[in-house]
Amino acid sequence: MSAKDSTNREWTSADFAKAKPAASMTAAEKAAFPNTRGAQKTPTKVPVSIRIDPDVLAVLKAGGDGWQSRVNGILRQAVLGPRSPSGSPAEGMTIKIKAGRALGRERGFSHVKAR
């Protein structure tokens, strides 16, 4: 069992051998998992893996859900400028962080402004 979650043991080789793809699930099995999202109909973003300093990640995550979209907005602004190619404001450009702002100022990020 994991130290973080004592109710969910780690999978064994036998567990992996019994596993089957989600596509082979019956309708009743699928109904047991109603909140699964499924594949995007038209993928618009590319999944990537990057390394971010822990203090920077803490500030981004302190803003709650949607931190990945905020990262995308910050990168979009840095690379493409203050407006997206369509001329509309880039999605997620404004970082709306409450606790994150205070955390950023506390850790010495001079670019984190109070509102």
Secondary structure, DSSP 8 states (H G I E B T S, - for coil): --SS-TTS----HHHHHH---GGG--HHHHHT-TT-----SS--S--------HHHHHHHHHT-TTHHHHHHHHHHHHHH-SB-TTSSB-TT-S---SHHHHHHHHTT-TT----
